[in-house]
Amino acid sequence: MTDDDGTDPGRARPGRRGGGLQARWHRASSARRLGTVAAAGLVAAALVVAAGLASQPVYPGGSPADGLVVDELRNLPEAAGWRIEPADLGIAGARPGCVDLRVLASVADDVLVAATTPAGTAATSCADPDAQPDPDASGDRLVRVDPRSGTVRWSIPTSDVSDVVSSAGLGAWVADDGSTAVVGVRGGVDDGSDSATVARVDLETGVVAERRTLADGPVVVLDADDRQVLVETRTGGGGDRGQSFVDGPSRAQVTTLARDDLSRATWQTDLGVDGQAALVGDRVLVVLDGIVTLFDPPARSVLQWVVPLSRDAVPTVDGDLVLVELQDDGRADTPTETAAFRLAGGEAWRRANEGGSPPVVSGGCVLFWERASSTCVDRETGADRWTVTNDPDLGGIPLTGPSTAGQGDDVVLLRTPIPRPGARGSGRVGSDTAADERALLVLDALTGSERARVWAPVEASPVAVSRTVLYLATPARHDSDGDLVAGSVVAHDLADGRELWRLAAGDADVSDLQFWGGTLVAVGDDGAVTQLVDRTRVVD
């Protein structure tokens, strides 16, 4: 312990006579010494209690909206938890720096992890297209892990479920009871991971229960529920396809497959060039040529919402609510509206959307934003709850994203263009300076009141929320000098926004930091995974 000037209070300071308290102690009587000890003990205890109360975190009520409980890491976490070796994951023999781990889905408290091992040898880079696989490497794997205990339940080769060259584009859709997962290439992925295969995996054992290769060519999985799997195939699009040159725009066709029998197609339709499709409840929502249609494949029923839909609109689906963008007269330069439809009862409400961007549902709010404000609209009624204003001269609009893992329904996270006070200069993105930081607001979802203001780099994204901590992640980037800066995880107190700690990948042999479920892990350069824990315990 030191005083403010850096000296040890138990030692004499330069220029002072030492031993004053010590001399008085030796001259005091035994009774006085005991009284002094007792009084000092009471004072020390009071100081400890006061300090504890001052630093005691504020705990919110309720549970996270997604049911995922995230570890409470209020102090700099250490690699002191469980450790999983590459051999446990089934990727023994992978070269250092040639391992990529990614969580595909949650299975109750467990996670499904895709382990990708790009080709590489001692003489070639992992990114070298001419690299030959290491003969001792195990190849890509699909792994089920319990992130609380570090138990690897099973590991299977990716080749058992898919014919993709790289598993980086794979996704998994888990049944509500956690019994099976549908595995296939995710929609919207454009990394060359073409595959015509869709598989169903028994999550208890890792056994591939069924694998189907579609004859129509490369297929992506748009979504899956407990009853059906929605897949999309595309034809055309120009370019060299095998032995022939295909001309014309790409056209999409969507098909539903029975989840318990992937060989059985239950319904199919053509989306043309720019149609959209999604699973909503037990039905398929199709947006095509200004018309929203709900298909129920097993029942062969059709419900159409004939509205002036914006041609390039992508519907936002939240439970039984579907939000679509409307165009008043079909012209791109006219103001749009957002209409909310209920699956059972048609249109619920509509609202002007002058910002033109699709709304986001968070904390029971449907959030709309414009250049000068962000407005929370009640999800159920469409009535305005609150509006947060913004200086239009700041050159940006507030933005929000989908709810973060562990986030409760009582909180809305709103990114703003508000710069840190006192920061000078515009700051370059990735410059890691105060001028590069913007305010991320933690708002009360019911009232819009500001609970905390977090200052973070513009590229930082919320990745998890525990009871009292907001975790932000920054991707790997280049600084103002062009040097590569590793990604990091930064923890902020939800009560006041202050930074609690930061941890950067690239330290020691750590190549990546990830949340596996609610557990923060460090991925080593060789693929080893270690749980990061907070050794300090806070009593509720």
Secondary structure, DSSP 8 states (H G I E B T S, - for coil): ---TTS--TTS--TTS---HHHHHHHHS-HHHHHHHHHHHHHHHHHHHHHHHHHH-----SS--TTS-------S--BS-S-EE-HHHHT-TT--TT--EEEEEEEETTEEEEEEE----BTTB-TT-TT----TT----EEEEEETTTTEEEEEEEGGGT---S-GGGEEEEE-TTSSEEEEEEBTT--SS----EEEEEETTT--EEEEEE-TTS-EEEEEE-SSEEEEEEEE--SEEETTEEE-S--EEEEEEEETTEEEEEEEEEEEETT-EEEEETTEEEEEETTEEEEEETTTTEEEEEE--B-TT---EEETTEEEEEEESSS-TTS-EEEEEEETTTEEEEEEEETT-S--EEETTEEEEE-SSEEEEEETTT--EEEEEE--GGGS---B--S--TT--TTEEEEEEEEE-TT--S---TT--SGGGEEEEEEEETTT--EEEEEEEETT-EEEEE-SSEEEEEE--EE-TTS-EE--EEEEEETTT--EEEEEETTSTTEEEEEEETTEEEEEETTS-EEE-B-------
